[in-house]
């Protein structure tokens, strides 16, 4: 049996399901193929469950320190099964919401593993989708005019390092822990590694972070990385940078994990009850039929143009599979962009400098645009300013005054080049900078916004004035 569609999408993560809804709303007959659950990794194994655990960790920390606010609560007890129960309820509620949205918009959801076929009796061009059903029944054939590949990614390991899901884990496994280890070595000091370091530390786990680069969060502004390092060390998190884990030295036993690393030309040994491997993600591009097409793949990533088109102009690729930012909100944006291009609309290619990046640790990090280093590497004459949260009344009221906001602007044109925040609610605050980037606002224009008092957002008005050396609340 074969069914005809205007669009078939492989993968129902935040890229795929958003693209499906956008297409259906425009009148396209749309099918969404998913082998697991709609919502994808982000909803079930990533963004949502990890942030739920981070929220529990934050609240646990606050309750243990509630006397700072004049509230004595006695002994505070952490119950991981209850923490996991809440995480699962949040996840399930959102899963049902996505299912309802797809149904409401008339998207056909096909369960199974989808693969792209070459030219056949169904179509003279590659793109017919064969869906292998999990129950062993006959494959279902979908004949689309257009295809969007949105198959996402999975955790990557170090060559030779075996992940067993018990003692040596990916974040997928760690999300399901019903009990906490006494100690954890985290291999990788990027966004995911630092979020887990913060979370586990707040839960009372002894954490060591091992990062190969010279600093944690190597893609953030160096001053932000330095501040996060300082604050984590203040919380007794051990951080080893410029350190290479030696996979062949890993030993697992009933007590835990032992591993050696190289740092400064010398070997060190580490022991912990468990190890979390957080060294990036690899695209899910195997076994989806790419060999039946002329689609170009480089280092596992599908190559696309600015409209998300592959070498097969009717086949698009969005999200983690195309080698861009591996962020849920980018996948969603690319999905809308691809659908609008299919519809023949005038679309604007994604500008990477307008993509906000977030780290949901304590404190949070939100950033957008160029770092000071990147701006200088481009040969730009720049001006910068920082303003601390400790000078913001709302931050003191909340007891969260660590961190700062930093602005990078063009010296000649006053254009806003980048905004970098480490501090309370940074992942929410960064959206104002995102709007400023889209509207091509200057720091002076940001300073003209009347920010309500007392709010965290007042930090924008102060740093915008500070770019020209005129902050109001600066000692």
Steps between C-alpha positions, in 0.01 A plus 500: 500500500634847408366840603580832334600807701616851431759462776642213703723576798740248654525563873251657741730700724470879544609548140280236342174551687517881472564469125206259471262738675621794289448301180156372600388850594595609147284229348767244415408134543767403752628179655738481795704180543633417847638171632469594868289784647402835352694776671832329438813502712440856621171414666574147618878474556640852495378857545183444699596216740842652572350840578245334725784342699686831504194671645476238776870545573462878515202474736687249718791743526269788585316303768827393664594867515155636583618650832677764290147622426378471857326165450596206722378171354699243696648199325455497123495159335555419135282221358625404153202278410273801565733724298482251214123477536462874454736495201292228336173685562636813333628295208173308462289816508706659224498177299120495507500864397712430192277206405191719528657776291587257221149354506337845509696610193429184301854362489518127429738337747656177372677285758811318381847539352495707182751457216538688174476287185657576164304550176236231471159417360360739757706805402761589234707682762640376831280580796238230538500404868484138609387471861606186683239420761609394846246218511652323202209572267547599136688824436287805430584711194464878507538692173581866566561799279747625761693347791648653815762299688486582873642185656698679773808378682622275781781524758852445374765310691879507493657235276561190706287611795219255564180647642305238696220724624570410863847602614594684180204699373371744245257770612215277373588248770568760771152645450351174627706464820277398791791540744795735500866398509732645761736618226496559126769572241357701210700469178437820308456855624264627233139605556362157590796414721475825695124468544552154647786622718276771646203266541693219668688740725172647624380145567808441717715294261878553495567609140818515291485650150768405248523725192745453210498870404679765700178613666149375566225630271759569228246655262388763749669834560820432701385729782179299532698174509731645764209611718326164475825326591536723804146441618510123450831474685348707780234227520778237529468368145844385383584620149790363295557680168757422232456138602467198271313193621671175401214260410722193505569556870136489609433223751152421628432296811235467770633806681497729197722630224873568482658697215827668416544830322786704360540858616810713453699202375428298813254225580240526772257240631138565587250284681125547530191295555381583150614674183290722273622538141404834350721565198247605240239340278508321165233523230253220430568471128577129473249254355252762378565443129738784419698265277196486270532874434762751389491667843848601617617399847810633677615349831154352538317831449268567206612798295235763433472849352363807676144375441574156656493334157727204429652414163157350427306825480173341620667350808583725794694433821448690826623493858786294637555304177620794290806608699368832630415591856374191684226686681129423516395857422728504194346176373151650538603818320663303218187287469284808446758644258507178295120476480467863400758443226302199376193726491688749284504773759771764523709368789798643681792262553593429860749751640714318754569824688132520595490153660483509882705239687404390850655308787254413777749468785507699823555778412365486147673617183334665203694631202448621147722629222876544500726465800767764552760255366299422187439868425872574526584202279274652234708816517223711649573800719276443798389648828383288792337545837410279795253560778467280811177356635607596850404860408147392400241524778288203383809276496573587863135445594515154345836425658649429157754775439791308344588570140475781249383608158751587229435688177723504192432782252659633183711807575430662163132425443378437858340176370431240766733206433443277802343473844624254762328443833596285794265544792143454623241420231754556223323254270186715516680833490689418179181534295514879527841488336354270235233756415763775498707299251203435272406870506866604459483709815800682642597512868373860510159384377494228767579766761187690393274206597330566834576188698265455796643517852581279675567236233796300378453665160632830638845355441448570127442871550810527717737310273367685194594829667830353615606435138544877472632535852178637653343238728283637778542243778872439477733563791 
